Amino acid sequence: MEHSPDDPAPGGGDGNRRDEREPPQIVGEEKDGSLYPYDYLEEPSRPSSRASSAGGRVSPSILQDLASGDMDNVAWSELPVERVYDYFAQATSLESVLRAFGELKAKLGVEELRGLELFGALREKLCTQKTWKARDALQLLEKRANQQEYMGQKAAEGVKVLIVGGGPVGLRLAIDCLLLGCDVRVIEKRPSFSRNNVLHLWPFTIEDLRQLGAKKFCGKFCAGAIDHICIRSLQCILLKISLLLGLSFHAGVEFLQVLEPNADTGWRAKLNPSDHFLNQFEFDVLVGADGRRSTVPGFDRKELRGKLALAITANFVNYFTREEVAVDEISGVAFIFNQKFFKELKADTGIDLENIVYYKDDTHYFVMTAKKYSLLKKGVLVADLPDTRDLLHPSNINKEELYEYAVDAAGWSTELPQLDFALNHYDEPDVALFDFTSIFQAEYAARALKRRGRDLILCVVGDALLEPFWPTGTGLGRGFLSAQDTAWMIRGLGQGRNMSELLCEREVISQQLPQTTPEKLQNNIKTYTINPFTRYCNLQLRKLPVQSVKHLYDTDTIGTSPALQRGSFKMKSSAGSSSSNKENRAPTPSSLSSPSIPVPSLSPSRRPLAEGSVNLAYYSEPANKMSLPNPSVLLQWANTHIHGYGIRVNDLTTSWSDGLALCALIHGFHPELFPNSPSSHRLIQSSTTDEHSPLPRRVSEYLRSSGRRRWKLLIK
């Protein structure tokens, strides 16, 4: 049962543990016999009489239709344009947003338009009618479109972009691509926006969303000191903005793989369902914005591991009563800063936490780090198992005890009057227990392919590029930055810049991201654009040598670097050479030099694009175990990375003595270090054998040494 905080986990059992209580009295006013809360809500089950756009009010009938989700019974043909736009602006679900926007286009007679043509038609038709709410929103978008970086929507005109993932970061990237003049399509595997979890907003993200018109679709957006928002609410806001700009959005469509060009077509994607028309869509840029388990292939990842950390997320229904409004949020409390709070919690409930966060939004959202022994003592974990995957397997979790644990922690911390679980997209209690001991980061932000003279850029953004450490609230801030950085790269593609130059620049910028915090960004957040110099401080876009990104640009031209899939690595040895890997060695091609000297022959035979692998970059064990991982873990890691080279290692000593395995590892990570020169090949081989160099012995001694808490394997 391993989930990220932004991924509702399947659960079971009855999450409404306080059904015996009477429903709370909602604070509001009577209108047409119905009670509506004063605050604008996006909770579908409780419509509000306060409009989210420009502070105006919307007819209760519109809100009732949106709350019920029954859009088929609306007499669309009888409604004036301004009422149809109100339905669109107030919609709070993916289905209602798309339906209302479709009806709005039909009302205006622009069903066949998309992209900039649609944006222009909407400005022309809506701004001349009595739709002042639409006019205000479109004027804000027009102001953003006039930024010089977009060059009047000509900067990347004609560039076709496919974005995999309709989350906040994917939609934010789509907005910039539309403003650049791209032909953009977004596909989202989920059929609905269902994530209740709450995201922390950095100051620049709040300003960015305000400039895009977020308050025109959500009047309560970041009102006062609020600096957070529900994920599905943010998705709805960004989707509405992107639809007005002409986005083509497709829900319930799953990305499967990349299809290489042939004589008649360019780069395409294989999608599910197989009969979807986007299977024929040809694109120049493919972006993975689908989270930490991104399905866009070709990106190796580093796994950053630390001390065991188990977190619980829980969402409870917000009834918006006076008592709930009076409860203060907990923006983030750690044990070391408020030991009294956590000691009293443990004494009263037996719950031992390291930290806790509580945000009040569409739901009451809690996220906390629990100590393992506390979960075992309370019966949440059935058995103490050494492997984290086994520890958090559904069979080892007592769901009823997990629900009780979350309710007790939330109730004691806030004294909320009623705690009923909100439901996730499985219609089950929205509570999850997950492990964030490991955090993943892509080895690179972008790659490029060239087949039959057609270039393709592959990028990852958001959690697919850099998974956030949730207590720091960095996910959305760094996600938006990565989206804008990618838009800048796409702009360069549209301007005809050299591909290697684009890859170099993208890598330099992406190296800034892990260290970026609000304090390390430029002070004037109102002037941020997709130009990285307006956002980052002391950005040095030094011109890297082409060799440094040669492995990121894979072409089918003779003499170029290996493909994204690791190339084959083969060896021809003399009769007298000894090797513990000899029986596992692949068939050898003709030697590049004298047969008396073992020579590695690099044959970068191009293979289909493959999913990236995970590289363990950092390891930290608990303080009472100051040692390296089990040797079997290292052997498994090594064999994973040299798979396909015809080599297998069986131990950490003799299997490395001839240098073949080490050469395979180096070639797998940095093929550019192996120039196609016989003399270079002889030098590489001789420098990695015990006869000429003690390197393998030192490596094996290091890996077998004890007393080290952390280890890194760096290949440069």
N, C-alpha and C positions, 0 to 999 in steps of 0.2 A: 504493500500500500504506500508506494513512494510517489509523492506528488510535489509539485512546486506550489508556492503560495497563490499563483495566478491560475492554477489548474484545479477546478473543483474535483474532488475525489468521489468516486462511487462509494456509497455507504449502504446502510441498511437499518432496519428498525424504526421505531417511532421516535422522531426527533422532537416532537412537541410534548415536552415533559411537564408542562404546566397547563394542560387543557382544562383542568378543573376550575381555573380562574375565569372570571367574567371578562369579556373583551373590554379593553380600556376605552374610556371616553376620549374621543378625538377633539382636539382644540380646533374650532373653526366657526363657520357661520352657516346659517340656513339659506339655501337658494333652491327654489322650485321643489321644496320638500326634501331635499338632499343635503347632507352635511359635507362640507368641503373644508379641509385644513387651510389655514392661512398661508403656510409656506408652500411654494411650488414644489411638487413631488414628481419623481419619475418612477415611483413604485406603481406598477400597472394596476394593483388591486385597490389603490386609493387615489382617485383623481382629485385634482386641485382646481380651485377657481382662479388661481393667480397665474397669469400668463408668464411664460418664460422668455418672451421676446419683448424687449423694450419696456417692460413693466406694465404692459397692457393686460386686459382681461379677455379671456376666451370663453365662448359659450359653454355652459356645463354639458350640453348635449355632445359637443365634440370630445370633451374629456371622458364622458361616459362611454362613447363609442371606442375610444382608444383604450380605456381601461378594460372593457369587455373583450377587446381583440376582434370584435365582429365588424369587419370593414365591408363585408359584402352587402349589408343592409343599408349602407349609406347611399342616399340618393345623390350621387356625384353629379349627374347631369343637371340637377336643379340648383346646385350650389354656385354662388359667385366665386370668382377666382380668389378673392381674399379669404373666403372661408376654406377653400381647398388648401391654400397655402398654410392656414392655421393648423389644419390637420397634419400637414407635413412638418411644420415647425414644432408641434407639440408631441409628435410620435415618440414613443419610448421603447420600441422594439424594432428589430431588424425588419420583420415582416411588415409592420405598419409604416415604417419609413419608406420602404421600397414601393409599397402599394400607393401611399399618398403621393409620392413623387411621380409615379406613373400616371396617376389621375391628373396631377397638375400639368404634366407635359401634354396629355390628351386635351385638357381644357384649353391650352394655349396653341394646340396644333403643331407641336414640335416633337412628336414621338420619334421621328426618324433621325433626329439630330443627336450628336454626342460630341464630346470634346469641346474645343473652343467655339465651334459653331453653336452648340447648345448654350454655352455661357453667354455668348453675344445675344442670342435670341431671347434668353430669359431676361437679360438686362433691358433689352428694348421693349419687351412686352409687359413685364412686371412693373417697371419703373414708370410707365405711362398710365397705370391703372391705380385704383385706390388701395394699393397694397403697400402702405408705408413701412410695414415690418419687413417685407421682402426688399424694398428699396434700400433700407438701412443696411441689411445684411450684404446685399450685392455691392453697395458702395464701399464697404470695408474690403471686400474681396478685390474690387477694382483698384483700390489703393495699394493693396499688396501686389497685385499683378503689375503695377507700374514701377516696381523696384528695378533698378538698372540691371541687376544680375539676370533677370528673365528676358531682357532685350525685346520687350514687346511680344513675348511668347514665341520668339523666333530662335531662342538660344539653342534649343535641341529639337527643332521642328523636324518631324519625320522619324524620330527615334521611337521605336516600339518597345514598350516595357511590360513585362509580366511580373506581378508581385504576388508571391505565394504567402498568404496570411493577411486576414483582415482585422488584425488587432490595432491598437492605437499607433504603434510605430509604422506598420505597413500603410495605414491610411494617411498618416502624416507625410510619409514619403510620396504617396500618390498625389497629394495636393501640390507639392513642389514640382513633381514631374509634369503635372497638368499645366502649371504656370510656366514651365519651360517650353511648352508646346509639344510635349510627347503624346503619343498614342498609348494610353495606360489601361491595363486590365488588371483587376484584383480578383483573386479567387480565394475563397474561405471554405475550409472543410466543414466547419460547423454550420448547421442550418439556422442558427439563431445566436444572438448576443445574450449570453447567460451567466457571465462571470460577475459575481457580487463583490469580489475582493476590491479593496480600496488602494489607490496609488497615491504616493506622496508626490507633490509637485514642487519642483525647483522654481525660484522666482522667474527665471527666463521662460520656463514652460507656461507659466500663468500669463505672462505678458504676450507670448507668442499666440496663445489660444485666444486671448482677448482681441488681439489685432486681426485674427481670422474671423471674429464674430461669434465666439462661443456663447457670450451672454445673450445673443439674439435667439439662441435655441435653448438656453438654460439660464433663467434669470437669477438663480441662486449660485451660479458658478463663482466659486472662490469669493463669496461675499464676506466682508470683514476680514478676519484673520484666518479664514479657512484656507488650507493649502493642500487639499486632497480631493479626490473624486473617485467615484465608483467606476470600475473598468467599463461596464456595459454602457453607462451614461456617457463616458468619454468616447466610446466607439460610435454611439448614435450621433453625437455632436460632429465628430470628424467625418462620418459618413454623409451627413447632410451637407456639410461644406463641400466635400469632394463631388457629390452629385450635382450641386449647383455649378461646379466647374466643368462638368461633363464626364465624370468618371463612369466607366463600365464595370459594375460590381456584380460578382456571381457567387452566391452562397451555395453550400452543399456540393462543391466541386473540389476534388482531391487531386493534388499533384502526385504523379507517380515517377516519371523519369524524363530526362532530356533526350530528344531525338535529333540526331545529327542531320545536316542538310543532305539532300540528294541533288540530282540534276535539275529537278523541277521546283523544289521547295527549299526554304531556309530553315533556320533553327525553330523547332517546335517542341511542344511538351505532350507527353502522354498523360491524359487525365482520366479520372473516374467521376462521372459516367463516361464510357467510351464514345457515346454518340453525341457528346456535347460539342457545340460548334467551335469552341475555343481549342479543340484538338487540332484545328487547322490554322490557328493563329500563329503567324511567324513573328518572332521578336528579336531584338538586338541586345536586350538586357534582361537577365533573370535574377530576381531578388528574393532571397529567403528571409521572410519576416514572420516565420511560423514558430518561433520560440526555440528553447534550448534543444529540442529534438528535431531540428530543422531537417526537412526531407530534400532540400536542395543539395545535390551531391558535390563531392570534390573538395570538401573543407575539413582538414584535420583539426582536431581540437586538443587543447591542453586541459588536463584535469588538475585543478588546484585543490588539494586536500588539506584539511585541518583536523582539529579535535572534533570528536563526535558531537553533532548538534542535531537535536530533534525538535521540530517546531510543530505547533498546532495552529491552524487557522479556523475560525468559526464566524459565521454570519447569523445574526438574530434579526427577526422582524422588527422594524422601527415603526411603532404606532404613532409617533409624533405627539405624544401626550405632554402635558405640562411637566410631569415628573421626569420624562425622558429628556426633554429640552433642558432641564436644569442640571443634568448630569454632565460633569466636565469630561473632556477627552483626555486621554493619556497619550501624549505625542511620542513617548518612548522613555521607559524607565528601566535602567539596568541595575542589577544587584549591588554593584560597587558604589552606586550613587545614592541608593536609598535602601540600605540594608534593613532598616526597621520595618519597612513596608513588606519586604519579602519574608522576613522572619516571622512576622505576625500572620501572614498568609499561610505559611507552613504550619505554624502552631495551631491555627484555627481549622484548617482544612486538610492538612497533610500534603498539600500541593507545593512542590519546590520548583520555582522558576528561576531562570537566569535573567529574563527581561520580559516585558509585555508592552504592547501597543494597542490603543483603542481609538478608533475613528468612528465618528457618528456621521453617516451619510444616508444613502437609500436604505442601508441596513446598519445595524450595530456590528462593526467589524473588529474582531480581535485577532491578534497574532502574537504568539508567545513561544519562548524556547523553554522546554521542560527538561529536567534532568532525568536520565534514564532510570535511575533507581526509584525515583518518584513514580514514574509510569508503571514500573513493575510492582511497587508496593500498593498502588491504587488498583491494580488489576487490569490496566489498559493493555499492557504487554503481557502475554500469557507466559512466555519463557524468555530467559536471557540468552540470546543466541549471539555468537561471535560475529557472524557476517551481517552487515546492515540490511542487505536485501532480504535475508531470512527473518531478521528481527522485525522488519516492517511489512512482511508478507501478510496479506489479509487473514490468513489462517492463524497468525500469531497476535492478532489485535481483537480485543473484546470491544465491539462497537458501542454497546450500551454503556460500558465503563468510560469509553472515550467521550461520549456525549455528556455523561455526568461530570467528568473531569473539566470539560470546557465550560459547562454551565456554572459549576462551583467557582472556577477561577474568575470568570466574567462577573458573576454576581457579587463575589466578595470584593473585587477590585473597584466596582462602580456603583454597586447597590441599585442597579436598574430594577424597576418594579416588576417587569415581566420579561422572561427570556424564552421565546419560542424560536426554534431554528427556522431560518429562511431555507428555501429549497433550491437545489442546484438543477442543472438541466436534465438530471436523471429523476427529478421529483423526489429527491432524498435529502435528508438534512445536510446542509452545506457546512460540513466540518471535515477537516483532513489532518492527518498526521503524516509528516514527510521528513526526509533527511536532507539537510543542506550542508553536510560535511564536505561534499565535493561541489566545486563550482567550476563550470566549464567556460573556456574562452577559445574562440577560433584562432588558429595559428596565423591567419591572414584574413583581411577584410574583403578582398576581391581577387578574382582570377580571370583569365581570358582564354578563349579557345578560338582557333581558326581552322575551318574545314571548307574545302572547295572555294576558297577565297572569301568566305563569310565569317565575320568576327562575331563573337558572343562574349559579353561581360557577365560574369556571375558574381553576385555580392551577397553578403549577409548583414543584417542590421538587427538592432534590438538585442533580445536575449539570445538569438542565434549567434551573434557576434561576441557578446560579453554578458554572461549571466550575472545578475546582480546579487549582492549579499543583502538580503532583505532588511536587516535592522538598520542599514544606512540609508534606505530609501533612494537608491541611485538608479533604479530600473528605468523609469520613464525619462528622467533627465538625460542620462547617457543614451537612451534609445532615440530620443529626438535628435540629439547631436549626431548620432550615427546616420540617421535618415537624411539630415541636411548635408552631411559629408558625402553621402552617396549621391545625392542630387547634384552636388558640385562636380562629382566625377562624371555623371551623365551629361552635365552641361559641357564638360570638356570633350566628351565623345561627340556631341552635336557640333562642336566647333572644329572637329577634325584633328584634334591633338593626337600625338603619337601614343600608341597603346602602352608601350613600356614606360613612357613618361607619366601617363595616367596612373599606372599601377604603382610606380615609385611614390608619387605624391599621395596616393590613397594609403599606402602603408605607413608613411611618415605621419600622416594625420591620425590614423587609427592607433598609433602608439601613444598618443596623448590621452586616449579615452580612459584607460584604467586608473589613471591618477587624477582625472578631472573631478572637481567638486565645484559647487557654486562660487566658492571663494577664489577659485583659480581661473575663473572665466573673466572676460572683459566686464567692466563695471556698467557700461551703458547698455542695458539689455534691450532698450527700445530700438537700437540700431542693428540688432542681429539680423543677418541674412544667411543665405546658403554659403556665402564666401567665408571660409574658415577663419580668415584674418579678423573678421568682425566679432568672432566669438572666443577664440583661444588667445591666451597671452603668450608672448615670446615664442610664437610658432616659427620654426625654422624649416621652411620647405627646401632643404638642401637637395641638390641634384645628385641622387644616388647613381652609381654606375649601373648600366643596363644589366650587368651580370647578376646584380643583387636580386633582380626580379625575373631573371630568365626562366626560372622554374615555375613562375606563375603565368607565363604566356605559352600555351601549348598550341603548336601549329602542326599541320601535316606537311610542312615544307621540309625537304631533306636538310639535315644538319642542325635542326633546332632541338630544343630541350625536350625531355621526356614528357609523356602525357600526365594528366592529373592522376591517373592510376599509376602506381609505382612501376617503373620500367623493369625489364628483366635484367638480372645481373649474373653473368656467367663467367666461368673460369676454366682456363686450360692450364694444367700443371705439368711439370716434367715428371718423368718416371720415378725419379728419386725423391720427390717431395713427399712429405708426410702430412697427413691431415685427418683429424678425427671426424671431419664432415664428408670425407670422400665418398662414403657409401650413399649419402643423401644428395650428392651434387647433381645438378641438372646436366643434360647433354651439352657439350661445349661446341661453339662455332670455331671457325679457323682463327688461329692466333693473330694478334696484331703485330707481333714482334718475334724475336728469336724463341724457338721452342725450349731452349735451355733455361729460360727464366719464367716463373709463373706470372702470367699477365692477365689482369681482369679485362674482359671485353664487354663494354657497355652496349647493349642492344636495346635502345628505347623503343621497342615495338609498341605501337599505339594500341591501347585497349579502351573499351567503353568507359565512360565516366562512372566512377564508383563512389559509394558513400565514404566520407572521410573517417579516419580512425581517431582514437582517443589516445593521447600521449600523457603519461603521468609526469607532470613537471615538478610537483612539490608534494612532499609527504611529511606528515607530522603525526606521531603516535602519542597517546596519553603520556603524561609525565612519568608514570611508573613503569613505562616500557621504552627505555631509551635505546632503541635498536632499529635496524632496517626491517623492511617487510620480509616475510618468509621467502626463501630462495625460489620456491615454486612460483610465486607471484612474478618475480623478475624473469624467470624462464618463460612463463606464459606471455609476458609483455614482449620479450625479445622475439619469440617465435611468431607472434602476431605481426610484428613489423618487418620480419624478413621472409614472411610467407610469399611465395611466388618467385623467389630467387633460387630455388632448388637447394636451399641450405636449411638445416635444422640443428639447433643446439640442444644438448642433453644435460649440460652442467654449466657451472660458472668458471671452469678451469680449462680442461683440455679442448673443449669444443671451440674455444676462442684462440687456440695457440697458433693457428695458421693465418689468422687475420681475415679470413673470408667473411665470417659473421659480422665482424666489426665494419668491414668495407660495405657490406650489404646494408647495415644500419645507417652508415653515413650517407650512402647513395640514396637510400629511401627518403631521408630528410632533406638532403642538400645535393641533388644530382649535379648541380652546376660546379661542384668541386672536382668532378671527374672529367677533365677536358679530353676530347677525342684525339689523344696523342700517345703513341706507343711509349715514348720516354716518360710521359707523365704516369702512364699506367704502371710501368715498372717501378717508378718511385713510390707510388701509392702502395703497391703490393709489398715492396721491400720494407717500407716504413711501418708496416702493420704486422710483421712477423716477429716471433721471439728471437729468431736468429740475428736480426738486424736492429731490433728495438725492443726495449722492455715495456712498451706501452700496454700490451694485453695483460701482462703480469700485474702491472700497477692497477689497471682497471679492475681485474678480478679481485686483487687484494682489497681495493677500495670497496667493492660491492660486498665482499665477505666480512668487512670490518664491522665491529660493534661499537656501541657507545655514541652513535651519531643519531641525533633526533631528526634531522632533516637531510635530504639528499636531493641533488639535482643532476640530471644528465643533460649537459649542454654540448651540442655539436655545432661548431662554428667552422 
